[in-house]
Amino acid sequence: MAVAISEGISFFRTQLENRRFGDATLRILESVLVAKDVRSLLETRSALRDLLRSEAISVVREISQKTADEKLCAVEFFVQAFALVGDVESCLALKYEALVLRETKYLKGHGLKVLHEEWLTFAKDSLDNGFYAIAVKGFESALMCIQSNNNIDPVTVTMEEHAVNKIKKLRDMATALVASHSGASSSSES
């Protein structure tokens, strides 16, 4: 790995250790990911992925007693950072946590309501990336959002019925994929 990349990773690590979870730190991460060749980029992404996973675990433990706003800020930072380094699994896992945090905060009256479209996008991303069980949870959450929205407007009701049917089809597909994968793994264990 080139000296400039190593220095960039070191600077990024320092920002994480100092708990600076803002746009400036994300820009540092972006600048480290600029590589002249594919091999360097892959090595850099791997090193950053390992660093982010380690720091995310540490930060999540630290913030367990913090306010919902502080938790949300840290989790959303890591969602963006994992997306930048191409760690889809970690990105989706933390995105789920961020949506649950927002939903919980909204229920307590703070105003960060999660829209069914956000749950739907999350669920589709999970489904597309092979995380079928979590996709099912996302689709269920999208359905709950729609069903908790008590509209009387006939046009909106018709649109919601269409959305519900679409989400149910996707949920059923994800459920079938969960079942087929669990069946395949149990038959290969026999």
N, C-alpha and C positions, 0 to 999 in steps of 0.2 A: 504494500500500500504506500502511496506517495506521502512524502512528509507533509505536504499541505493538507491532504485528506486526514492524516493522523492528527494534525493540529486542530483541524475543524471538528473532528469527533471529540477531541479532548475539550475544546471550548463548549461544544454542545453538552457534554457530560457535566461540565461545571455549572452550566445554566440549569440543568435538571437537578443537580445536587443542591443548588441554591433555591430550588423550587420556583423558578421563573417560568411560568406556564403561559406565555403570551405570544403575540404575533412575532415579536423580535426573535424569540427562540425558534419558532417555526421557520423563519427566514434563514436562520443559521443552518438548520437542518436541510432546507432546500439547497443552500449553497454547497453543503458537503456532498450532496447527491449529484452534483455536476461532475461527471467523470469523462475522461477522454476516450476510454475504451470500455467494452462490455465487461471484461474481466474485473477491472477496477470497480465498476459500478456494482457488480454482483458481490464482490468482497465487502464493499462499503455498506451495501444494504444489509448484508448478513451481520456485520458488526453492529450496525445501528439497531437492527431488529433485536439482537440479543441484549443490547444496552437498554432499549425501550422496555422490553419485557421485564427485565430485572427492576428497573426504576418504577414501572407501573405497579408491580406487585408491592414494592416498598411504599409507594405513595398511597395506594388504596388502603393499606393497613394504617398508615399515619392519619388519613383523613376520616376514618370511620366515625370519629366523634365530632367532626366539624359540622358546620351548617350545610344545608342542602345547596346553597349557592356556591360555597367553596368546593364541595364535592363535585358539583356539576362543572365548574370551571376546570378543575383538574382532569376529570374524565373526558370532557370535550377536547381538551388539549391533546390528550393521548389518542383519542379517536383520529384526529387530524394527523398526528405524527405517524401513527401506524399506517394510515392511508398513504402518506408520502413515501414510506419505505416499502410499501406493497405487502404488508402483513394483513391479509384480508381477515383471517381468523380472529386475530386480536382486535382488529378494528371493529368487526361485527360484534364481538363479545362486549366491548366497551360501549359501543353504540346502543346495545340493548340496555346496559346499565344506565346510560344517560337518559334514554327514553323512560325507563322505570322511575328514575330519580325525578324527572320532570313531571311525570304523571302523579307521583306521590306528593310532590310539592304543590301541584295544581289542586289536588284534592283537599289540601290544607288551606286553600284559598289564596294562593300567591300569584296565580295567573300565568303559568307556563303550560297551558293545555297542550297535550300532544294530539295532533290531528290524525284522523284515520289514514290520511295519505302518507303521513310519516311512518306509521306502523306498516302500511302496505309496502312502501318503498323498502323499508328494512327487511320485511319478510321476503319480498322478491329477491333482494340481494342475497339473503341467506339461502334461499332456494337455489338460485343460480350458482352459488358457490358450494353446494353440496351439504349445507348444514340444515337438513330437513327438519329435525326436531325443533330447532329454534325458529325455523320458518313457520311451523305450525303455531307456536306461541305468538309470533308476530301477527299472523293472520287472525288468530283469536282476539288479540288486542285491538286490531283494526275493526273487527266486527263489534266488539264491546263499545268502541268509540262511536260508531254509527248508531248503535242501538240506544246509547245513552243520550243521543241528540234527539230531543223530542220536538220535531218539526211538525207543523200542521199544514204548511204550504204543500199543495198537491204536486207541484212540479218538483220540489225538493224531495218529497217522499218517493216519487217515481225514480229520480236519479239515485237515491239511496238504495232503493230496492235493486236496481241494476248493479250498483257497487257491491251490495251484500251478496248477490248471486255470483258475481265475478270472484269475490274474495272466498266464498265457500268452495267454489270449484278449485281454486288454487290451494286452499287449505286441504281439501280432500286429496289432491294430487300429492301434496307434501306428506300427508299422513300415509298414503299408499307407498310412497318412497321410503318412509321410515320403516314401515312393516316389511317391505321387500328387502331392505338392507339388513334388518335385524334377523330376518329369516335366512338370508344368505350367510350371515356370520355364524348363526347357530348351526346350520347344516354343514358348514366347513369345519366346525369344532367337533362334529360327531366322528 
